[in-house]
Amino acid sequence: MNPPTRDMGEEAASAGFDTSNELGPRKYPRIQLFTLEGLLNGKKVDCPPFVAGQGNVTFRRAPVAGMEDRSKTKASSIHELEDEW
């Protein structure tokens, strides 16, 4: 595999930084480049730590789908078509 190109690095750098004040003011890059080799060698996302009592506030969780939402999945649509044959 190839390392990130110079253009990729410039694009990531041009996205700027977010500032977090959980443990004092600190800047975190908005876009971070990872390679498989880096991940296998232990490179991690540079993001704010878990906030006491709130957990990871960096990423939003997707809403939990209710039972009524599950009946409208692609798989259920395929089975409905099979029933028509």
Backbone bond lengths (Angstrom), bond angles and torsions (degrees), N, CA, C in turn:
res aa  C-N    CA-C-N  psi(-1)  N-CA   C-N-CA  omega(-1)  CA-C   N-CA-C  phi
1 M - - - 1.437 - - 1.527 109.16 -
2 N 1.292 115.31 152.30 1.455 121.10 -178.85 1.524 111.07 -95.49
3 P 1.342 116.07 146.86 1.472 118.74 175.37 1.523 109.63 -70.39
4 P 1.338 117.70 163.31 1.473 120.03 177.71 1.531 110.23 -56.17
5 T 1.314 115.66 142.65 1.456 120.46 179.79 1.528 110.46 -75.89
6 R 1.304 115.07 166.79 1.464 120.28 177.56 1.526 110.26 -60.62
7 D 1.345 116.50 -41.45 1.471 120.04 178.66 1.525 111.68 -61.82
8 M 1.316 116.34 -38.43 1.465 119.68 178.29 1.520 110.29 -63.56
9 G 1.324 117.23 -43.07 1.458 121.37 178.28 1.518 112.33 -63.25
10 E 1.346 115.84 -41.15 1.467 119.62 178.33 1.525 111.17 -65.62
11 E 1.329 116.53 -40.25 1.471 120.76 178.57 1.528 110.48 -63.09
12 A 1.330 117.03 -44.74 1.465 120.64 179.28 1.529 110.25 -63.27
13 A 1.327 116.63 -43.00 1.463 120.44 -179.03 1.528 111.58 -65.96
14 S 1.338 116.56 -33.74 1.464 119.69 -178.09 1.531 112.61 -70.89
15 A 1.339 117.26 -14.78 1.475 120.64 179.00 1.519 111.45 -72.35
16 G 1.320 117.03 -18.21 1.457 120.15 177.04 1.520 114.06 84.07
17 F 1.308 115.46 -158.79 1.464 122.48 -174.24 1.519 110.54 -132.17
18 D 1.318 115.38 156.32 1.461 122.79 168.54 1.516 106.63 -108.70
19 T 1.305 116.72 145.73 1.458 121.25 179.33 1.515 109.26 -105.84
20 S 1.312 115.19 135.50 1.454 121.37 178.66 1.517 108.46 -123.51
21 N 1.317 117.02 142.46 1.465 120.81 -177.70 1.526 112.99 -116.40
22 E 1.353 117.54 19.02 1.465 118.95 -178.30 1.520 112.23 -58.86
23 L 1.326 116.40 -46.56 1.469 120.46 -179.04 1.523 109.94 -123.10
24 G 1.314 116.21 44.18 1.454 121.12 -174.36 1.524 108.84 96.30
25 P 1.309 117.59 159.34 1.468 119.32 -176.18 1.527 111.78 -65.06
26 R 1.312 115.37 127.69 1.462 121.40 178.74 1.515 108.62 -147.67
27 K 1.324 117.07 142.44 1.460 122.06 179.53 1.525 110.01 -99.71
28 Y 1.333 115.57 139.59 1.454 122.91 177.89 1.526 108.31 -123.74
29 P 1.332 118.54 132.62 1.466 120.09 179.46 1.530 110.74 -62.89
30 R 1.338 116.59 136.21 1.465 120.52 179.58 1.515 112.02 -68.94
31 I 1.337 116.64 -39.26 1.470 120.80 177.36 1.518 107.87 -118.78
32 Q 1.332 116.09 128.23 1.452 121.72 179.16 1.520 108.55 -122.85
33 L 1.317 116.27 136.13 1.457 121.32 -178.53 1.524 109.64 -96.80
34 F 1.309 115.65 136.02 1.459 121.20 179.38 1.517 109.76 -129.79
35 T 1.313 115.07 145.83 1.463 120.87 171.93 1.520 107.01 -114.98
36 L 1.301 115.71 160.75 1.454 119.81 177.54 1.526 109.64 -61.10
37 E 1.328 116.11 -41.43 1.463 120.16 178.86 1.529 110.80 -60.24
38 G 1.330 117.06 -44.47 1.452 120.39 179.49 1.522 112.22 -62.39
39 L 1.328 116.41 -42.45 1.469 120.35 178.95 1.521 111.14 -64.38
40 L 1.352 115.87 -41.75 1.466 119.08 178.97 1.525 111.95 -67.53
41 N 1.333 116.34 -24.96 1.460 120.71 177.66 1.524 112.75 -89.91
42 G 1.336 116.83 6.40 1.459 120.60 172.91 1.515 116.18 98.96
43 K 1.336 119.09 8.67 1.463 119.51 178.03 1.527 108.98 -64.71
44 K 1.305 116.36 137.18 1.466 121.29 -178.08 1.521 110.46 -124.11
45 V 1.313 115.77 162.79 1.460 121.89 177.13 1.522 108.54 -66.49
46 D 1.307 116.31 132.39 1.466 121.54 176.92 1.526 107.27 -87.43
47 C 1.329 116.07 97.06 1.464 121.07 -176.13 1.527 109.52 -140.58
48 P 1.336 117.20 165.73 1.470 119.96 179.40 1.526 111.17 -60.11
49 P 1.322 116.72 150.24 1.462 120.13 178.13 1.524 110.99 -70.58
50 F 1.303 115.37 171.45 1.455 119.69 176.38 1.517 109.14 -64.25
51 V 1.315 116.38 135.22 1.456 121.71 179.70 1.525 108.09 -85.39
52 A 1.305 116.99 133.61 1.461 121.66 -177.84 1.515 111.13 -53.50
53 G 1.321 116.04 122.98 1.456 121.59 176.97 1.517 114.77 80.47
54 Q 1.336 118.57 -7.91 1.457 120.24 -178.47 1.521 112.71 -118.22
55 G 1.319 118.38 -11.78 1.457 120.78 -178.41 1.520 111.56 73.11
56 N 1.311 116.03 -154.02 1.464 121.30 -177.81 1.518 109.07 -77.99
57 V 1.319 116.69 112.43 1.462 120.89 -178.88 1.530 111.51 -99.12
58 T 1.343 116.72 3.06 1.457 120.48 -178.80 1.521 111.25 -73.84
59 F 1.313 117.55 -42.57 1.454 122.02 -176.83 1.518 109.87 -112.08
60 R 1.327 116.30 136.86 1.463 120.60 176.76 1.519 109.45 -83.98
61 R 1.296 116.77 142.30 1.463 120.99 175.91 1.515 109.76 -82.93
62 A 1.315 115.55 144.81 1.461 120.62 175.14 1.522 108.07 -72.83
63 P 1.332 118.19 147.57 1.462 119.68 178.34 1.528 110.08 -65.89
64 V 1.318 115.40 147.97 1.456 121.07 178.67 1.520 108.47 -76.10
65 A 1.326 116.41 130.00 1.460 120.98 -179.81 1.526 109.50 -75.22
66 G 1.317 116.14 135.17 1.457 120.69 176.35 1.522 110.45 -81.61
67 M 1.298 117.13 171.69 1.458 121.27 -179.09 1.527 111.67 -60.67
68 E 1.345 117.82 -36.23 1.461 120.41 -179.83 1.523 111.49 -65.50
69 D 1.342 117.30 -30.07 1.466 120.98 178.49 1.520 111.66 -72.33
70 R 1.307 117.48 -31.53 1.463 121.37 -176.84 1.515 112.22 -70.46
71 S 1.313 118.27 -23.42 1.463 120.10 -179.64 1.519 111.57 -74.07
72 K 1.329 117.77 -10.27 1.459 121.29 -177.83 1.528 111.55 -108.60
73 T 1.318 117.34 27.83 1.455 120.25 179.13 1.515 110.24 -79.99
74 K 1.314 116.14 165.00 1.460 121.62 178.69 1.535 109.89 -60.44
75 A 1.320 116.71 -40.09 1.453 120.29 -178.54 1.524 111.10 -63.16
76 S 1.327 117.89 -40.31 1.460 119.34 -179.87 1.527 110.24 -68.16
77 S 1.334 117.81 -32.81 1.460 120.47 178.06 1.516 111.04 -66.15
78 I 1.322 117.36 -37.93 1.465 121.27 179.05 1.512 109.86 -64.11
79 H 1.324 117.05 -42.75 1.464 120.29 -179.63 1.529 110.96 -66.87
80 E 1.316 117.92 -33.04 1.461 120.24 176.50 1.516 110.45 -64.33
81 L 1.313 116.97 -38.48 1.467 120.56 177.69 1.525 110.95 -66.32
82 E 1.321 117.59 -39.16 1.453 121.24 178.91 1.525 110.25 -62.42
83 D 1.334 117.24 -37.97 1.456 121.49 -179.60 1.522 111.78 -64.78
84 E 1.344 116.64 -28.21 1.460 120.18 -178.41 1.508 112.17 -74.84
85 W 1.342 117.78 -23.31 1.471 121.16 -178.12 1.466 108.06 -77.05
